[in-house]
Amino acid sequence: MLDLASNFLATIPDSIGGATSLTELNVCGNKLQTLPDSISQLVNLQKLDVRFNSIAALPSSISLPRLQYLHLADNNLTHLSDSIGSLNGLWLLNLQSNAISTLPSNLGRMQNLTDLSLAFNHLTEIPPELSQLASLVIFDVTGNRITELPQQLCSLSRLQRLRVSKNAIAAIPPEIGLMESLREIELHGNRIRHVPPEIGLLGSLNDLNLSNNLLTELPPEVAHLTRLWCLQVSCNQLTDFPPPALRLTGLLKLNLFGNLITTVPREIGNLTSLERLYLAWNRIEHLPEEISELKGLKELWLSGNRLATLPPFLYRFKNLRDFYLAACSLRHLPPGIAALSALRVLHLPGNELAELPSDLCWLKLTDFDASHNRLEQLPADFGSITDLVDCDLSGNALAALPPSSLSLCNLTQLKLAHNRITTFPAELAALPELGFLSCAHNPASELPAMLLQRADLIPHWSSLTPSDPLHATSFSLITWAEMRGGRSSQEDTIVVLPYFRGKANNHVFGVFDGHSGSKASIYAATHAARFLADRLENDQFPPEALKDTFADIHSGIQSYVIDLDLSLSLSLSLTRSVSHLLLLIDSYLN
């Protein structure tokens, strides 16, 4: 094996052809624009990885008789030469995230191909010739511009995973019932209005995703999918809870998020295997007590409904770990929540809660969000939740933190913006894991010296002058909102920095979009302001300073990875796991 990944290579020398015994070549993450013709001399090559380069075209003639794995994802390919059809030994061909608009007809000659990914290209159709790929097991054309699923595709009798999400498909052909080996169908993000009854013939199907379409109902035949463990029909136009779903007693996950459902039938209690239930953002006002029969439930989403009160029988879920109740118009939580002994994530933002039950402090929460309620105080024993990592209490009417909160030894993020706090405890600086503290828009006129010494904690402290209240700004209003959507955690971070570097007319705002976790976005948010300030201190032109700040963030994340002694593959993932939007605003500019 020859591993040349992430070496800033612009070319591969022609002499590579002399390594005729080479079986694996990895050149991903470089700056390659072409592959040398001599690569065809690598007659023993079995695996070629060229991902994350800038290759616009393959050699006009390529012959690698033993090649089994070809990774060409994340390049600049717009087309494929006919010579690719000669690679008939391929098992895997990964072409995702290019700009391919057409496919050569001889692609169907690859009789050994089991995995073909064409996701996120510019395809408008699936060529009928692909139906000749008799060995195909995985077919992925997610994120293209395809308008139709050809009937010929349904002749792929060995296909197990069909992924055609995020296209413009309006109909599912009834011939889909012939694909008896299918285990997974991903059709979310299309324009489908009707599911054919033949779907019920897919006796091996485990995972069916029909989210983000235009469905008003499911056919009764869906109830025949007895091996189905995951059914997703979120963001459609369902007005009733789909009756076929109530007969799928083997379901582990049911997603009906974002429909127009008003009633949950009592038969919901039949789904005793269910572990994840998503009913958020419907029009549900009441829940049947039979829902408490779901003893194995681990995750429950009820956000955005019209519950007003929380029925106590929801506290019977002994295995529940994640509970989402945002924007339900809740005025109070009934006592007894401590019975949810396995609960780790509790989200209550956007309700009308004036107090929290004292037994909430007995839980072992790691993520608690009670932002945008009417809380004036926290329970005295709030600090007993010592496992707490992320706590959002912003947008309430809190005047102070209870002394016990200084015992939150695992707390990483604490959000207290938009409250009525007049004094922040200096001891917050001693919390060993605290990496982010949001305290803007409170009536406190200054921060304790111990907090000011922690410049890594909230990067905008240094931009506040002693005479500036924490809520003051030259703008009429600065505020922000966060939404997790369908994710179980918030991976994105923000920076709001009025009076940047102590200048009344300078302000910095940043959004850091996390991917595959929040580590990189948190790093970016906590370091961006310091990097930018250092650049501007040297009188650097602001646009160039912003550009160099991005480079500093990227280098810092790489160093962070090295310090943690992570593997190369995780390093590549983490350094690509954040997108930046950072604005430096001079309020004198109109």
RASUL-V446715 format. One record per pair of residues at least 24 apart in sequence whose C-alpha atoms are under 8 Angstrom apart, sorted by the first residue. I is the first residue (numbers start at 1). J is the second residue. Records with the same first field share a line. If there is no record, write none. Layout:
BEGIN
I: J / J
END
This chain:
BEGIN
1: 25 / 26
2: 26
3: 27
4: 28
5: 29 / 30
6: 30
11: 35
12: 36
14: 38 / 39
17: 41 / 42
18: 42
20: 44 / 45
21: 45
23: 47
24: 48
25: 49
26: 50
27: 51
28: 52 / 53
29: 53
34: 58 / 59
35: 59
37: 61 / 62
40: 64
51: 75
57: 81
62: 86
63: 87
65: 89
66: 90
68: 92
69: 93
70: 94
71: 95
72: 96
73: 97 / 98
74: 98
79: 103
80: 104
82: 106 / 107
85: 109 / 110
86: 110
88: 112 / 113
89: 113
91: 115
92: 116
93: 117
94: 118
95: 119
96: 120 / 121
97: 121
98: 122
103: 127
105: 129
108: 132 / 133
109: 133
111: 135
112: 136
114: 138
115: 139
116: 140
117: 141
118: 142
119: 143 / 144
120: 144
126: 150
128: 152 / 153
131: 155 / 156
132: 156
134: 158
135: 159
137: 161
138: 162
139: 163
140: 164
141: 165
142: 166 / 167
143: 167
149: 173
151: 175 / 176
154: 178 / 179
155: 179
157: 181
158: 182
160: 184
161: 185
162: 186
163: 187
164: 188
165: 189 / 190
166: 190
171: 195
172: 196
174: 198 / 199
177: 201 / 202
178: 202
180: 204
181: 205
183: 207
184: 208
185: 209
186: 210
187: 211
188: 212 / 213
189: 213
194: 218
195: 219
197: 221 / 222
200: 224 / 225
201: 225
203: 227
204: 228
206: 230
207: 231
208: 232
209: 233
210: 234
211: 235 / 236
212: 236
217: 242
218: 242 / 244
219: 244
220: 244
223: 247 / 248
226: 250
229: 253
230: 254
231: 255
232: 256
233: 257
234: 258 / 259
235: 259
241: 265
246: 270 / 271
247: 271
249: 273
250: 274
252: 276
253: 277
254: 278
255: 279
256: 280
257: 281 / 282
258: 282
263: 287
264: 288
266: 290 / 291
269: 293 / 294
272: 296
273: 297
275: 299
276: 300
277: 301
278: 302
279: 303
280: 304 / 305
281: 305
287: 311
289: 313
292: 316 / 317
295: 319
296: 320
298: 322
299: 323
300: 324
301: 325
302: 326 / 328
303: 327 / 328
304: 328
309: 333
310: 334
312: 336
315: 339 / 340
316: 340
318: 342
319: 343
321: 345
322: 346 / 488
323: 347
324: 348
325: 349
326: 350 / 351
327: 351
332: 356
333: 357
335: 359
338: 362 / 363
349: 373
361: 385
364: 388
366: 390
367: 391
368: 392
369: 393
370: 394
371: 395 / 396
372: 396
377: 401
378: 402
380: 404
381: 405
383: 407 / 408
384: 408
386: 410 / 411
387: 411
389: 413
390: 414
391: 415
392: 416
393: 417
394: 418 / 419
395: 419
396: 420
400: 424
406: 431
407: 431
409: 433
410: 434
412: 436
413: 437
414: 438
415: 439
416: 440
417: 441 / 442
418: 442
423: 447
424: 448
426: 450 / 451
429: 454
435: 526
436: 526
439: 470
440: 470 / 471
441: 470 / 471 / 472
442: 469 / 470 / 471
443: 469 / 470 / 471
444: 469 / 470
445: 469 / 470
446: 470
456: 526 / 527
457: 526
458: 526
459: 497 / 526 / 527 / 529 / 530
460: 496 / 497 / 498 / 500 / 529
462: 500 / 501 / 502
463: 497 / 498 / 499 / 500 / 501 / 502 / 503
464: 498 / 499 / 500 / 501 / 502
465: 502
473: 498 / 499
474: 504 / 505 / 587
490: 518
491: 515 / 516 / 517 / 518 / 521
492: 518 / 521 / 522
493: 521 / 522 / 525
494: 525
495: 525
501: 533
505: 585 / 586 / 587 / 588
506: 584 / 585 / 586 / 587
507: 584 / 585 / 586 / 587
508: 582 / 583 / 584 / 585
509: 582 / 583 / 584
510: 580 / 581 / 582 / 583
511: 580 / 581 / 582
512: 578 / 579 / 580 / 581
513: 578 / 579 / 580
514: 577 / 578 / 579
515: 577 / 578
516: 574 / 577
517: 577
519: 574
520: 557 / 574 / 575 / 577 / 578
521: 577 / 578 / 579
523: 553 / 557
524: 553
527: 553
528: 553
542: 584
546: 582
550: 580
END
